[in-house]
Amino acid sequence: MKRLYGWGIVRSMFIAYKNLFRKKITVQYPFKKLTLPERARWAVEPIFNEAGETKCTACLICERACPDFIIKIDTHTDEDKTKHIDAWNYDIGACMMCGLCVEACPFDAIQMGHNYELARTDPSTLSIKLLEGVLASKGKQRPAAPANIDKPEEKPAEKGGLDG
């Protein structure tokens, strides 16, 4: 089939004419802000209980689950085997907001925040400390594991395979 010369120009003019009378969708950002959906994912935030204490138990699972290795948790263990958080560092500039750290946390101690204004003028401020000496400064012991965590059941060995 032979294409007509100038057909692309005619199609683009039709699209431009159609969009000329369409409702405006641009938002004047600093003055007006869109309401984001509840499931929008942005920077990680710690969750605190009613007493103002963090739910974090320093289990380091979120640090291991992070594919970008941007979560660094410094902890120390006392003689009575209780863990305390010295620092919980998070690099906003390198985070891809995937939420894997939040999904991996068994204590629901962190969440994806709703603050999307994460731009910084100074690159040194992209690395923030979410919790710094929180449990160590209060002298609190880590919280006990929640009762609703499902523990894997031991399955009996199945017969079959090479030996049976």
C-alpha positions as CSV (number, residue, x, y, z in Angstrom):
1,M,0.0,0.0,0.0
2,K,1.3,3.4,-1.0
3,R,1.5,6.1,1.7
4,L,0.3,9.5,0.8
5,Y,2.8,12.3,1.1
6,G,2.1,14.6,4.1
7,W,-0.3,12.1,5.8
8,G,1.7,12.4,9.0
9,I,1.3,16.1,9.1
10,V,-2.5,15.8,8.7
11,R,-2.7,13.3,11.5
12,S,-0.6,15.4,13.8
13,M,-2.7,18.5,13.0
14,F,-5.9,16.5,13.8
15,I,-4.5,15.4,17.2
16,A,-3.4,19.0,18.0
17,Y,-6.9,20.3,17.1
18,K,-8.6,17.6,19.2
19,N,-6.5,18.5,22.3
20,L,-7.0,22.2,21.8
21,F,-10.5,22.1,23.3
22,R,-9.8,19.5,26.0
23,K,-10.0,20.2,29.7
24,K,-6.6,21.4,31.2
25,I,-4.9,18.7,33.2
26,T,-1.8,20.7,34.3
27,V,-1.5,21.4,38.1
28,Q,0.4,24.5,39.2
29,Y,2.5,22.5,41.6
30,P,3.8,24.7,44.4
31,F,0.4,26.4,44.7
32,K,-1.9,23.4,44.1
33,K,-1.0,19.8,45.0
34,L,-2.6,16.6,43.9
35,T,-4.0,14.2,46.4
36,L,-2.0,11.0,46.0
37,P,-3.5,7.5,46.4
38,E,-3.1,5.8,49.7
39,R,-0.9,3.1,48.2
40,A,1.6,5.6,46.8
41,R,5.2,4.7,48.0
42,W,7.7,7.3,49.0
43,A,10.4,7.4,51.6
44,V,10.6,5.0,54.5
45,E,9.3,6.2,57.9
46,P,9.5,4.5,61.3
47,I,6.2,3.7,63.2
48,F,5.8,4.5,66.8
49,N,3.4,3.1,69.4
50,E,1.0,5.0,71.6
51,A,3.8,5.6,74.2
52,G,6.0,7.2,71.6
53,E,8.5,4.3,71.4
54,T,9.6,2.7,68.2
55,K,8.3,-0.7,67.2
56,C,11.7,-1.6,65.7
57,T,13.4,-4.5,67.5
58,A,16.8,-4.2,65.7
59,C,16.3,-7.5,63.9
60,L,18.1,-6.2,60.8
61,I,15.7,-7.9,58.4
62,C,14.9,-4.7,56.6
63,E,18.6,-4.0,56.1
64,R,19.1,-7.5,54.5
65,A,16.0,-7.1,52.3
66,C,17.0,-3.8,50.8
67,P,18.2,-4.5,47.2
68,D,20.1,-1.1,47.1
69,F,21.8,-1.7,50.5
70,I,20.9,1.8,51.6
71,I,19.6,0.9,55.1
72,K,22.3,0.7,57.7
73,I,21.3,-0.2,61.3
74,D,23.9,0.1,64.0
75,T,23.1,-2.0,67.1
76,H,24.6,-3.2,70.2
77,T,23.7,-6.1,72.5
78,D,23.7,-5.9,76.3
79,E,24.8,-8.6,78.7
80,D,21.1,-9.6,79.2
81,K,20.9,-10.3,75.4
82,T,18.7,-7.3,74.6
83,K,19.4,-5.4,71.4
84,H,19.5,-1.6,71.2
85,I,19.6,0.7,68.2
86,D,22.4,3.1,68.0
87,A,21.6,4.5,64.6
88,W,19.1,3.7,61.8
89,N,20.5,5.4,58.6
90,Y,18.6,5.7,55.4
91,D,19.8,7.2,52.1
92,I,16.9,8.9,50.3
93,G,18.9,9.7,47.2
94,A,19.7,6.0,46.4
95,C,16.3,4.5,47.5
96,M,14.2,3.2,44.6
97,M,11.0,3.2,46.8
98,C,10.4,-0.5,46.1
99,G,9.0,-1.2,49.6
100,L,10.8,-4.5,50.1
101,C,12.1,-3.4,53.4
102,V,8.6,-2.7,54.6
103,E,7.3,-6.0,53.4
104,A,10.1,-7.9,55.1
105,C,9.6,-6.3,58.5
106,P,7.9,-8.8,60.8
107,F,7.0,-6.2,63.4
108,D,5.4,-3.6,61.1
109,A,8.0,-1.1,62.5
110,I,8.5,0.8,59.2
111,Q,6.1,2.1,56.5
112,M,6.3,3.9,53.2
113,G,5.6,7.5,53.9
114,H,3.4,9.9,51.9
115,N,5.8,12.8,51.8
116,Y,6.8,13.1,48.1
117,E,8.7,16.4,48.4
118,L,12.1,14.7,48.9
119,A,14.3,17.1,46.9
120,R,17.4,18.5,48.6
121,T,19.7,21.2,47.6
122,D,22.6,19.8,49.5
123,P,23.7,16.2,48.6
124,S,25.0,15.5,52.1
125,T,21.4,15.8,53.5
126,L,20.2,12.8,51.3
127,S,21.4,10.4,54.0
128,I,19.2,10.8,57.1
129,K,19.1,9.1,60.5
130,L,15.5,7.9,61.1
131,L,16.3,6.6,64.6
132,E,19.4,7.6,66.5
133,G,20.0,6.1,69.9
134,V,16.3,5.7,70.4
135,L,16.2,2.5,72.4
136,A,19.7,3.0,73.9
137,S,18.9,6.5,75.2
138,K,15.6,5.5,76.8
139,G,17.1,2.3,78.3
140,K,14.1,0.3,77.0
141,Q,14.3,-3.3,76.1
142,R,13.2,-4.4,72.7
143,P,9.5,-5.3,72.4
144,A,8.5,-8.9,72.4
145,A,7.5,-10.5,69.2
146,P,3.8,-10.1,68.3
147,A,1.7,-13.2,68.9
148,N,0.2,-13.1,65.4
149,I,3.3,-14.1,63.6
150,D,2.8,-17.4,61.8
151,K,5.6,-19.8,62.7
152,P,6.3,-22.5,60.1
153,E,5.0,-25.9,60.9
154,E,7.4,-28.9,60.8
155,K,6.3,-31.1,58.0
156,P,7.0,-34.9,58.2
157,A,9.5,-36.2,55.6
158,E,7.6,-37.4,52.5
159,K,8.2,-41.0,51.4
160,G,9.6,-41.4,47.9
161,G,12.6,-40.2,46.1
162,L,15.8,-42.1,45.9
163,D,15.7,-44.0,49.2
164,G,12.1,-45.1,49.3
